[in-house]
């Protein structure tokens, strides 16, 4: 072997051959040579470990797609859509070619069990049969597949290699100092020394293997005290990850880290179970009046940008979001700090303070994993999507320590960074509030980065809160982590779920797998007796999910609690309201929900079976800031309908809303979901004689008997006349389309006259109901098409000449419809029953929480179309609402057709009933919608084109039609 030294680099100038295997040569740092290169049986190890630092907490999935076909024409498109697990679709060019054909390697952010795959061209034509394809991730963290042009089927391929460059990353403190490496065509092994990486979380080493004499190998084999066998990846290098005591090979650091985490958790679980047994043996009484510990996640988002322009939109994954201001400052810029509902993942958008413009390069949602301490902290910079790597520094840290558990010490040591010599002692005293040991201390100094807390056995490393805020830290006897919320520290002793499943059953979830016998010993039910505890989906008589049967039946209007380890949790009825039992018991068939007006009396009815009290608040003044003039407690009646009849005066023109109280203590205020008139911006409902607010000659079109003869023109109310060149008296409003004879300055017809000359039969208007994104008092300040529903049965106020007058928008919309009818033009209304503007901005979830929307088995909201929520039309009262709403528009506004936005979110039974009921009012009414598939394989009655045969009278337009029209 010959080599020469040049400064601190050594370049090997040879290769060594063993039985056809060449271990190739590379350049390494001289400092690493003695430790990392060793000869064994004349095999030369040639490449020292790289200094590549791997973040083992960064979750990724390795996706490899091979394609034998025209790589210039066909491109790869992948996405993830597994319930709440979602990644936006993206097109990728091929990385290169191997012997099979084209290939692409993607390090996809997040851990995903299934990956959606398409092979498509630039016009969205799909290779194969046009079906979406799905590949599965294996235990190694890798999803790899081989396709060939013209076929959807994955091919069975055994890849062969003449060379492979392998980087070995061995995780854990017990990683060996060296390993032996060979291929499956050789007997001799090469020794590879491993060097600790910069993060001290793994040892690394790199080797390049080459076969000679045209031989090919299929596997690489690594031996330490056991054998690891794997298939290399195409391309320049294969990164693999190993864990001591585990023979598997992993292709992502996060997949390997799972093994280590599982081992740690097993050890912690064993310790926890012993502690739980001691708690069970004490048989202590439960104080059910004790305040419930809130399940929360601490969120800190730093932003280096213009905080006067941008705000943070944040949501617990699978739930609704909320806007937060960057209202605090630190050395990095601005930041927002708050707690949200506990969630393993947290979603972020940086958006306009008053609009939905988005900061960042791709404008995509940003999803961040919550760490084991119960905190998400992230740094963003203006104009960039990716989180920034920042090491914050602090001055004079204020620390409050809360220690939960019998093993809490009297004192603990505290010091900053590596300054152990200047450590201080913090004294812990018992709290009168919850029995924790509590202590406070201030660590003084400049440029502090990390606070260390020690009980003599374990050092807890804490990142302080920004800019002088008190850092609350919670410790326990079980794990070795600092926690940033009380819930995170106590979660193993609290039920993460307690959902009412039926009159006598509660489904509970613990944070560790336990036996039903131990769980029963640790449970207590308020004013009830637990007769049985059964494991759900467990193994070896262990589970984290249980069915708890109670002796006495549960009542919806009673705040029933169940306690685990003495910690009470309110039994959540929101999962029961999604049951068939609830639907059958509380379905209300009458058509009199909302306000029913006459001069002599007004009846108010609201469906809310789970409310414990409903107060009607009446306002004579229509200003949204006015106080109620009267309040009336509604009476609970059959099928969960609350009602009252007002007979003391004529209430026409009065506003009203509801205040609802629920058994778990939360209170909501909302307008009526069946509102037909509202105050400005849809804040409060208004009692109106809607039937008699109409043009004197309000006409209804004759039946349109041949729907296939329809010629439909789509437009927005605002767009048709908003331009000043339209020369209409009421630009951008309903009345703008009632004026005849309007022209541009150059003589072209505008508005109504323009529509007349098109030769169409129907005008399909973008949403005209009350939507949420426009301030009706200042409609010109923002623009939106209206796909953000608030009040489904109320015309949009920004299209009215008098948005603060509830009757004006009703009359003016009917006048527009009448004007079109007089010209022989029918009106189609674009309706968006698939989602609402926001759960906190619309009535449904305030009236019957948990009922109107789709949820998964764990109670997480299902977001079918990435709009935050998805309406559950399969539930009887949701279906009734949609049918009632469409009937209302057809009957009271003479609407001639309905175009359903993303109809696949809804179900075929609902759409069939819509068609049946509408044709009783106006035969020939067009019913059609967007037929995109959402989850047709999971939902056999999804109203997408896949199930068009189930609703033959409902029309579809579909993505494939769009392509052929070149839209």
GUVEX-413185 format. One record per residue (C-alpha): residue in one letter; x, y, z. Coordinates in steps of 0.001 Angstrom, whole numbers, padded with zeros to 6 digits, always signed. Layout:
N
AXYZ;...
//
This chain:
967
X+000000+000000+000000;X+001323+003410-000959;X+000214+006705+000439;X+001467+010217+000756;X+000801+012812+003407;X-000165+016292+002318;X-000886+018651+005224;X-003616+016937+007232;X-004983+014756+004451;X-004040+011228+003452;X-004951+009922+000029;X-004743+006164-000459;X-003636+005235-003933;X-004572+001554-004026;X-007377-000959-003742;X-007255-004354-002063;X-009089-007410-003368;X-010436-010380-001416;X-012245-013113-003298;X-013700-010673-005762;X-014536-007972-003217;X-012848-004601-003440;X-012988-002298-000442;X-012450+001017-002173;X-010275+004024-001399;X-011269+007478-000233;X-009847+010575+001431;X-009982+010961+005208;X-008752+013315+007897;X-005330+012299+009143;X-006495+012524+012751;X-008953+009753+012106;X-006644+007278+010404;X-005225+005444+013387;X-008599+005024+015028;X-010693+004175+012019;X-008650+002306+009464;X-007444-001204+010091;X-006233-004042+007881;X-007810-007455+008307;X-007031-010364+005978;X-005647-007894+003433;X-008886-005943+003253;X-008262-002214+003384;X-010798-000060+005208;X-010659+003167+003384;X-013049+005742+004725;X-013273+007121+008234;X-016577+008160+009788;X-017907+011399+008424;X-018589+014264+010763;X-022217+014257+009638;X-024464+015111+012568;X-027807+013313+012654;X-030797+014672+014549;X-032330+011477+015937;X-035412+013410+017078;X-036249+014433+013515;X-038911+011987+012321;X-038642+010924+008689;X-039766+008193+006323;X-037453+006910+003606;X-039406+006555+000350;X-037777+004868-002665;X-039674+004495-005937;X-038147+002646-008910;X-039704+003096-012366;X-038964+001251-015586;X-040373+003580-018216;X-039995+006939-019922;X-038582+009084-017127;X-038675+012210-019274;X-042443+011955-019733;X-043516+010396-016437;X-042777+011984-013069;X-043300+010823-009509;X-045959+012431-007307;X-046322+011436-003641;X-048477+012469-000690;X-049745+011229+002664;X-053404+011189+003660;X-054030+008710+006481;X-056661+010271+008737;X-054941+013098+010600;X-051557+012044+009165;X-051115+014253+006114;X-048368+015588+003860;X-049124+017795+000867;X-048676+016206-002521;X-045489+017035-004398;X-043957+016178-007771;X-040373+014922-007889;X-037899+014493-010746;X-036051+011187-010844;X-032689+011135-009032;X-031030+008965-011622;X-030974+005485-013133;X-029849+002053-012028;X-030065-001302-013795;X-033838-001462-013312;X-034573+002057-014541;X-035338+005427-012966;X-035373+005874-009211;X-036181+008523-006631;X-035205+008622-002937;X-037244+010930-000695;X-036608+011706+002945;X-040217+012555+003737;X-040753+014561+006933;X-042710+012638+009578;X-043304+008946+010191;X-046001+007587+007901;X-047395+004077+007623;X-048714+004516+004084;X-047562+006738+001215;X-049702+007742-001755;X-047982+007421-005130;X-048797+008512-008673;X-046794+008285-011880;X-048065+011238-013921;X-047221+013502-016817;X-047322+017288-016963;X-051049+017231-017897;X-051988+015037-014949;X-052532+011976-017076;X-051718+008961-014925;X-049637+006000-015966;X-051427+002669-015616;X-055178+002520-014952;X-055498+006067-013534;X-055807+004730-009987;X-053906+006191-007076;X-051335+003787-005634;X-050371+003273-002021;X-047187+001797-000594;X-046555+000654+002968;X-043660+001585+005224;X-041961-001367+006903;X-040428-001537+010386;X-037127-000223+009028;X-038693+003166+008242;X-038482+002487+004509;X-041192+002294+001833;X-039665+000932-001376;X-041453-000146-004534;X-040732-001069-008173;X-043132-000117-010992;X-043034-000478-014741;X-044715+001688-017352;X-048324+000811-018111;X-048913-001237-014964;X-050271-000323-011527;X-048899-003468-009973;X-045727-003352-007910;X-043054-005580-009433;X-041121-008230-007512;X-037457-007325-007867;X-034264-008491-006150;X-031801-005627-006679;X-028166-006492-007325;X-025135-004336-006756;X-021558-004153-007951;X-020721-001551-005337;X-022264+000125-002335;X-021165+003022-000174;X-022506+002397+003331;X-022597+004797+006270;X-023280+002980+009536;X-024822+004932+012390;X-024928+002894+015589;X-027277+004452+018159;X-027022+004333+021910;X-024449+004512+024680;X-023840+000762+024297;X-022853+001022+020612;X-019718-001086+019897;X-016357+000407+018994;X-016182-001590+015761;X-018169-003901+013515;X-017361-006447+010808;X-018729-005890+007291;X-019144-008251+004340;X-021450-008979+001429;X-023536-012066+000815;X-021064-013321-001836;X-018012-013254+000487;X-016815-015138+003538;X-014122-012694+004616;X-015105-009714+006724;X-013645-006227+007036;X-013226-004527+010405;X-014728-001030+010591;X-014012+001143+013602;X-016800+003473+014702;X-016269+006968+016015;X-018625+008903+018291;X-020414+011695+016472;X-020567+015327+017575;X-023919+014909+019310;X-022668+011875+021267;X-025853+010001+020423;X-024288+007457+018031;X-021077+006043+016590;X-020419+006270+012872;X-018322+004685+010200;X-018367+004550+006390;X-017224+001832+004002;X-017416+001381+000249;X-017772-002158-001066;X-017029-003169-004671;X-017455-006548-006322;X-014942-007653-008975;X-015042-010008-011948;X-018568-008793-012783;X-019901-010379-009644;X-022968-008859-007960;X-024174-008962-004384;X-027701-008486-003061;X-027096-008008+000652;X-024649-006370+003002;X-024055-008130+006323;X-022800-006423+009481;X-021669-008400+012488;X-021009-007268+016045;X-022356-009712+018608;X-025190-010489+016210;X-025820-010337+012474;X-027541-007426+010697;X-028480-007997+007063;X-029864-005402+004660;X-030272-004344+001039;X-028420-001175-000045;X-030275+001657-001744;X-029609+003004-005219;X-027461+006090-005555;X-024217+007290-004057;X-024664+006203-000434;X-026890+004193+001888;X-027305+005484+005441;X-028297+002759+007882;X-028976+002812+011604;X-028372+000046+014127;X-029306-000494+017767;X-027481-002807+020162;X-029428-005962+020941;X-031599-005585+017856;X-030805-007436+014642;X-032938-005158+012458;X-031436-002552+010153;X-033175+000821+009906;X-033067+003363+007108;X-034050+006369+009231;X-032708+007559+012569;X-036233+007980+013911;X-037104+004334+013168;X-034038+003199+015119;X-034723+005644+017921;X-038150+004048+018352;X-036396+000879+019506;X-034359+002760+022088;X-037413+004713+023207;X-039350+001466+023532;X-036656-000028+025760;X-036638+003076+027944;X-040403+003109+028107;X-040492-000563+029077;X-038169+000181+031977;X-040202+003221+032992;X-043453+001278+032622;X-042172-001420+034958;X-041324+001205+037552;X-044667+002928+036964;X-046664-000287+037383;X-045020-000945+040739;X-045941+002568+041797;X-049525+002101+040568;X-049824-001114+042580;X-048826+000782+045713;X-051447+003438+044946;X-054109+000741+044446;X-053192-000884+047745;X-053802+002370+049639;X-057489+002463+048567;X-057702+006169+049290;X-060934+008124+048957;X-061344+010300+045886;X-062211+013981+046071;X-064390+014338+042969;X-064685+018084+043541;X-060940+018410+042891;X-060127+020526+039863;X-059372+018437+036789;X-055822+018721+035463;X-055975+020268+032006;X-054396+018160+029271;X-052181+020740+027615;X-049061+021256+025517;X-046755+024258+025984;X-046103+026119+022722;X-043426+028763+022136;X-043018+030084+018586;X-040271+032613+017849;X-040503+034774+014721;X-037875+036974+013146;X-040142+039141+011025;X-042727+041922+011035;X-045034+041076+013950;X-047298+044025+013135;X-048130+042386+009809;X-047979+038671+010641;X-049718+036558+013283;X-049529+032896+014258;X-052324+030442+013502;X-051890+027328+015643;X-053869+024131+016090;X-053534+020847+017990;X-053240+018284+015209;X-056689+017090+014156;X-058522+019922+015958;X-059571+023495+015293;X-057101+026369+015253;X-056788+029805+016786;X-054876+032990+016019;X-052169+034257+018389;X-050166+037471+018257;X-046388+037606+018452;X-046841+039867+021450;X-043521+039365+023250;X-039941+040183+022259;X-036590+038491+022763;X-033148+038766+021187;X-034266+036692+018181;X-037287+038840+017400;X-040876+038334+018536;X-042503+035298+020047;X-045839+033881+021192;X-046120+031624+024242;X-049292+029772+025242;X-050785+026387+026118;X-053086+024435+023798;X-054998+021164+024084;X-052567+018300+024502;X-051395+016966+021150;X-048523+014815+019815;X-048256+017201+016863;X-048930+020901+016535;X-049754+022732+013313;X-048617+026260+012470;X-049242+028909+009850;X-047794+032396+009857;X-050604+034441+008346;X-051734+038011+007929;X-053079+039740+011019;X-056397+040397+009257;X-056360+038083+006254;X-055217+034661+005099;X-052076+035685+003256;X-049282+033323+004322;X-045619+033896+005061;X-043059+031432+003782;X-041850+030086+000489;X-044432+027349-000119;X-047227+028755+002104;X-047736+025185+003355;X-048855+024090+006813;X-045974+023497+009228;X-046325+020464+011496;X-044049+020066+014515;X-043840+017096+016891;X-044331+017673+020605;X-041301+016488+022564;X-041491+014128+025537;X-041392+017067+027934;X-044774+018339+026745;X-043370+021322+024858;X-043081+022560+021287;X-040549+025346+020784;X-039582+026455+017310;X-037893+029396+015566;X-039053+030766+012192;X-037703+033529+009963;X-039698+035718+007601;X-040021+034273+004112;X-038778+030797+005064;X-040715+027571+005670;X-038123+025619+007587;X-037520+025980+011287;X-034264+027750+012131;X-031559+026180+014298;X-031104+028577+017208;X-029295+028247+020539;X-030928+030896+022712;X-029085+032656+025504;X-030601+034000+028708;X-029891+036429+031490;X-030965+035821+035101;X-033271+032790+034826;X-036244+032525+037205;X-037105+028897+037909;X-040134+027380+039649;X-039771+023675+040364;X-042750+021376+040979;X-041943+017800+042060;X-044762+015231+041984;X-044295+011912+043818;X-043388+010208+047087;X-039667+010287+046292;X-039469+014072+046080;X-036266+015264+047786;X-036055+018088+050312;X-033516+019973+048224;X-032059+019893+044712;X-028941+021360+043117;X-029198+023905+040320;X-026515+025350+038012;X-026214+026855+034561;X-024434+025232+031599;X-021142+023647+032715;X-020733+025899+035768;X-021280+023143+038312;X-018812+024811+040644;X-021294+027671+041123;X-024305+025453+041787;X-027051+026607+044136;X-029467+024694+046328;X-033228+024961+045897;X-035424+023991+048845;X-038668+022142+048115;X-041674+022678+050387;X-044986+020860+050245;X-047699+022751+048378;X-051055+023145+050088;X-052760+023136+046681;X-051886+019683+045333;X-049299+018149+047680;X-046364+018667+045277;X-042985+019763+046524;X-042415+023296+045218;X-039456+025647+045189;X-038316+028813+043410;X-034877+030168+042621;X-033151+032719+040375;X-029945+031790+038562;X-028023+034958+037777;X-025603+035430+034922;X-025135+036505+031313;X-025366+034305+028191;X-026892+031333+029997;X-028067+028524+027707;X-029215+025601+029813;X-030211+025044+033439;X-029226+021784+035142;X-031251+020410+038055;X-029996+017421+040044;X-031382+015244+042824;X-028020+013510+043247;X-028965+010602+040992;X-030262+012274+037868;X-029507+015562+036069;X-032476+017230+034366;X-031548+019646+031568;X-033961+022552+031170;X-034298+025208+028469;X-035606+028381+030145;X-038605+030368+028965;X-037713+033448+026886;X-036908+036932+028135;X-037144+036687+031879;X-040408+034729+032038;X-040692+032313+034963;X-039799+028814+033798;X-042221+026285+035308;X-040644+022828+035463;X-042442+019657+036611;X-040632+016491+037733;X-041886+013060+038810;X-040627+009773+040281;X-041063+007716+037115;X-039188+009168+034142;X-035952+011117+033861;X-037389+014093+032015;X-038165+017673+032913;X-041732+018563+031906;X-043114+021957+030965;X-046778+021337+031820;X-048322+019745+034879;X-050254+017362+032646;X-047086+016093+030959;X-045529+015226+034343;X-048691+013568+035691;X-050093+012019+032519;X-049285+008442+033571;X-051597+008910+036552;X-054440+010533+034594;X-056845+009072+032055;X-056125+010490+028626;X-059665+009618+027552;X-062971+008879+029280;X-065722+008759+026666;X-069324+007728+027184;X-070026+004855+024790;X-073536+003943+025931;X-075869+004415+028891;X-073704+002142+031076;X-070324+002053+029341;X-067315+004350+029362;X-064300+003883+027098;X-061116+004931+028871;X-057499+005224+027816;X-054399+005093+030012;X-050887+006207+029083;X-049343+002811+029767;X-050434-000764+029097;X-051983-002306+032181;X-054067-005317+033143;X-057846-004864+033526;X-057612-006053+037158;X-055121-003336+038110;X-057099-000681+036233;X-060270-001635+038091;X-058444-001232+041402;X-057259+002229+040376;X-060670+003453+039136;X-063496+005089+041041;X-066773+006335+039527;X-068619+009313+040959;X-071935+008256+042524;X-071743+004974+040677;X-070237+001501+040901;X-067824-000071+038446;X-068984-003610+037730;X-066516-004651+035021;X-063343-003517+033248;X-062472-005165+029923;X-059356-004655+027809;X-059866-003465+024226;X-057370-004516+021535;X-054805-005699+024066;X-052245-008504+024070;X-051205-010783+026928;X-054029-009354+029033;X-052462-005890+028744;X-053936-002842+027068;X-054093+000938+027272;X-057763+001052+026246;X-060608-000358+028328;X-064368-000644+028400;X-065683+000254+031844;X-069206-000901+032707;X-071158+001009+035353;X-073998-000287+037512;X-076245+002769+037071;X-076957+004469+033778;X-075288+007755+032880;X-077371+010861+032296;X-076467+013344+029580;X-077190+016422+031661;X-075181+015338+034707;X-071478+016036+035192;X-070344+012473+035836;X-066693+011849+036625;X-064417+008869+036765;X-061102+008948+038656;X-057831+007127+037980;X-055211+007166+040738;X-057382+009702+042527;X-057378+012150+039603;X-060946+012846+038416;X-061831+013269+034762;X-065200+014348+033402;X-066858+011666+031288;X-067019+013138+027808;X-070385+012638+026110;X-069085+013874+022751;X-068260+010405+021534;X-071693+009121+022599;X-073408+011833+020550;X-071770+010250+017501;X-073313+006847+018219;X-076280+005248+016468;X-077973+004961+019842;X-077873+008740+020287;X-079024+009361+016705;X-082018+007073+017124;X-083023+008400+020548;X-082750+012102+019790;X-083644+012451+016105;X-086170+015282+015788;X-088286+015046+012662;X-090327+018292+012811;X-089570+021273+010574;X-089847+024004+013208;X-086309+024474+014552;X-085129+028068+014786;X-087627+030947+015059;X-091189+030641+013787;X-092736+034105+013561;X-096236+035501+013571;X-097409+038879+014817;X-099223+037196+017697;X-096441+034866+018807;X-092902+033758+018090;X-091707+030247+018896;X-087997+029564+019394;X-086639+026010+019245;X-083078+024736+019566;X-081908+021114+019339;X-079250+020417+021999;X-079831+017142+023898;X-076612+017411+025924;X-076976+020974+027252;X-077938+021306+030920;X-079331+024803+030533;X-080145+027086+027583;X-080831+030782+028001;X-082453+032799+025229;X-081143+036364+025128;X-083274+038936+023286;X-082038+042291+021952;X-084183+045160+020684;X-081056+046961+019484;X-079348+045261+016517;X-075894+046562+017421;X-073706+043538+018162;X-072283+045224+021261;X-075702+045826+022847;X-076751+044079+026064;X-079808+041792+026188;X-083138+043407+026983;X-084670+040109+028054;X-083382+036673+029044;X-085554+033572+029139;X-084591+030077+030260;X-085770+027657+027598;X-087675+024488+028509;X-086173+021078+027741;X-088537+018865+025774;X-088860+015766+023655;X-085842+014647+021606;X-083566+017193+023271;X-085332+020278+021896;X-085279+023424+024043;X-088096+025871+023370;X-090187+028854+024389;X-093104+030765+022888;X-093102+034554+023098;X-096612+036013+023289;X-096246+039295+025196;X-095517+041416+022088;X-094547+041425+018422;X-090847+040430+018260;X-090302+041104+014573;X-086879+042686+014077;X-085508+041634+017484;X-082109+039961+017640;X-081402+036918+019758;X-078722+034426+020675;X-078284+031508+023067;X-076112+030839+026069;X-075683+027106+026643;X-074298+025383+029722;X-072956+021826+029707;X-072373+019219+032392;X-068597+019532+032243;X-068879+023214+033163;X-068137+024844+029837;X-070431+027563+028487;X-070976+028636+024882;X-072674+031615+023278;X-073996+031306+019754;X-076510+032432+017211;X-079146+029974+015968;X-077889+027357+013470;X-081315+027679+011795;X-081008+031486+011471;X-082779+032967+008449;X-081799+036562+009266;X-078880+037985+011239;X-077265+041161+012452;X-074224+042458+010586;X-071471+039848+010190;X-073859+037087+011270;X-073185+037546+014975;X-076774+037262+016235;X-079950+035802+014812;X-082888+038063+013984;X-086610+037279+014111;X-088067+038196+010722;X-091120+037482+008625;X-088908+036084+005889;X-091716+034640+003760;X-093226+038093+003257;X-089966+039900+002487;X-090019+039610-001308;X-090693+041508-004528;X-094364+042048-005292;X-094024+040027-008513;X-091651+037327-007237;X-091862+034652-009924;X-090955+030993-009936;X-089545+029386-013070;X-091379+026472-014679;X-089889+023010-014273;X-086689+022395-016216;X-087500+018948-017542;X-084306+018168-019464;X-081315+018646-017152;X-078866+017478-019822;X-079861+020534-021888;X-078590+022873-019179;X-075892+025373-020179;X-074367+026683-016966;X-072299+029831-016481;X-070362+030225-013206;X-069775+033652-011685;X-069589+035547-008414;X-072120+038170-007386;X-069367+040639-006596;X-067205+039908-009647;X-069925+040510-012241;X-070436+044188-011431;X-067633+045290-009075;X-065520+046960-011743;X-066264+050654-012196;X-066488+050087-015965;X-069598+047979-015386;X-071391+051294-014791;X-073993+049913-012404;X-075574+051770-009502;X-074794+049043-006935;X-071432+047538-007958;X-070563+044155-006440;X-073994+043735-004840;X-077218+041776-005415;X-078876+044924-006756;X-076068+045333-009278;X-077570+042404-011182;X-081086+043852-011257;X-080237+046896-013359;X-080887+046618-017091;X-079250+048520-019930;X-075782+048806-018410;X-072719+049033-020641;X-069038+049758-020494;X-067798+053094-021764;X-067053+051383-025071;X-070559+049941-025396;X-070194+046354-024263;X-073095+045015-022128;X-072402+044473-018445;X-074118+042841-015480;X-077575+041460-016223;X-077419+042402-019914;X-074118+040554-020267;X-075636+037402-018784;X-078652+037663-021109;X-076430+037625-024194;X-074444+034543-023202;X-077081+032098-024381;X-076956+030077-021161;X-079849+028493-019284;X-078456+028740-015742;X-076181+031096-013842;X-074272+029316-011093;X-073299+031796-008395;X-070386+031312-006054;X-071571+031104-002416;X-074256+033675-001571;X-074992+032547+001999;X-073435+034313+004997;X-069706+033560+005013;X-067083+034552+007515;X-064015+036068+005900;X-065451+039467+004890;X-066231+042288+007296;X-069685+043228+006029;X-069292+046747+007413;X-066234+047281+005179;X-066623+044792+002305;X-064103+046469+000028;X-061280+045865+002515;X-061001+042171+001650;X-061982+039693-001041;X-063139+036096-000756;X-065156+033696-002874;X-067158+032622+000160;X-066171+029015+000792;X-066144+029621+004557;X-069744+029096+005716;X-071164+030622+008898;X-074958+030955+008516;X-076150+028632+005789;X-079699+030057+005505;X-078848+033779+005473;X-077784+035845+002417;X-074275+037303+002566;X-074353+040844+003938;X-071428+042192+001932;X-073573+041793-001197;X-076295+043994+000299;X-076605+047772+000022;X-077536+047807+003736;X-075594+045021+005507;X-076720+046184+008956;X-080396+045827+007954;X-081360+042132+008289;X-084357+042489+005941;X-082459+044329+003198;X-080159+041457+002227;X-083160+039084+002056;X-085144+041372-000218;X-082210+042331-002419;X-081149+038721-003035;X-084726+037842-004007;X-084830+040874-006303;X-081657+039675-008053;X-083113+036188-008504;X-086354+037694-009774;X-084503+039866-012295;X-082678+036835-013685;X-085889+034806-013823;X-087587+037563-015822;X-084823+037218-018405;X-085358+033460-018595;X-082206+032712-016604;X-082336+030166-013825;X-080213+030490-010693;X-077928+027792-009290;X-076532+028274-005792;X-073076+027005-004882;X-073491+025380-001453;X-070700+024324+000885;X-072095+021839+003393;X-068813+019933+003648;X-067145+022169+006268;X-067626+025391+008240;X-065482+028505+008633;X-064315+027427+012084;X-065750+025576+015059;X-065403+028678+017194;X-066997+030907+014554;X-070082+028878+013683;X-073017+027493+015671;X-072846+023705+015164;X-070142+022756+017673;X-071363+025319+020209;X-074831+023758+020237;X-074009+020028+020271;X-070230+019661+020752;X-068769+016666+018971;X-071825+015847+016859;X-071781+017692+013547;X-068274+016809+012386;X-066193+013748+011587;X-063842+012270+014175;X-061613+009221+014282;X-061793+006473+016932;X-059509+008458+019234;X-061701+011542+019170;X-059473+013505+016775;X-061211+015602+014189;X-060967+014195+010666;X-060058+016859+008111;X-061093+015351+004779;X-060128+018310+002605;X-057583+020174+004746;X-059988+022912+005799;X-059910+022198+009513;X-063115+020180+009781;X-065427+017916+007798;X-069202+017771+008232;X-070603+014324+009142;X-073662+014167+006900;X-074241+010496+007752;X-075631+011531+011158;X-079376+011970+011060;X-079643+015503+012413;X-076778+016683+010192;X-078493+015168+007168;X-081752+016784+008249;X-080039+020162+008518;X-078620+019939+004983;X-081937+018806+003523;X-083864+021476+005476;X-081434+024146+004322;X-081655+023251+000640;X-085462+023057+000893;X-085509+026487+002524;X-083612+028105-000358;X-085722+026371-003013;X-088996+027260-001326;X-088296+030806-000116;X-085860+032071-002745;X-086958+030025-005793;X-083441+028682-006353;X-083364+026480-009479;X-080319+024343-008776;X-077642+023500-006263;X-073981+022854-006918;X-072397+020969-003974;X-068810+021860-003187;X-066559+018774-002721;X-069594+016552-002541;X-067446+013504-001695;X-067273+014669+001924;X-071028+014050+002107;X-072778+010675+001761;X-075006+009254-000958;X-078039+008850+001343;X-078004+012569+002075;X-077703+013489-001593;X-080507+011088-002543;X-082767+012686+000068;X-081839+016179-001133;X-082895+015241-004666;X-086127+013618-003512;X-087223+016525-001287;X-086210+019295-003679;X-088154+017775-006547;X-091297+017864-004431;X-090874+021650-004352;X-089588+022303-007867;X-089306+019357-010283;X-086304+019717-012553;X-084116+021432-009982;X-080513+020695-010877;X-078567+018810-008210;X-074891+018240-008958;X-071507+018584-007339;X-067781+018148-007354;X-067193+014420-007531;X-063598+014229-006362;X-062914+011052-004447;X-062047+011608-000775;X-061879+008173+000890;X-064093+005951-001269;X-062471+002702-000154;X-063150+003460+003518;X-066589+004951+002950;X-068869+002854+000735;X-071452+005661+000601;X-069124+008578-000121;X-070880+010881-002608;X-067992+010930-005081;X-067937+009782-008693;X-066809+006341-007490;X-070317+005764-006103;X-072261+007696-008740;X-074378+004606-009404;X-075971+005003-005956;X-077364+008464-006787;X-078313+008328-010496;X-080278+011602-010375;X-077355+013618-009030;X-074852+015058-011499;X-071073+015095-011137;X-068268+017091-012572;X-064916+015454-012100;X-061213+016170-012424;X-060908+014019-015534;X-063546+016137-017288;X-061591+019261-016341;X-058454+017869-017926;X-060205+017104-021153;X-061589+020651-021241;X-058101+022055-020514;X-059372+024005-017477;
//
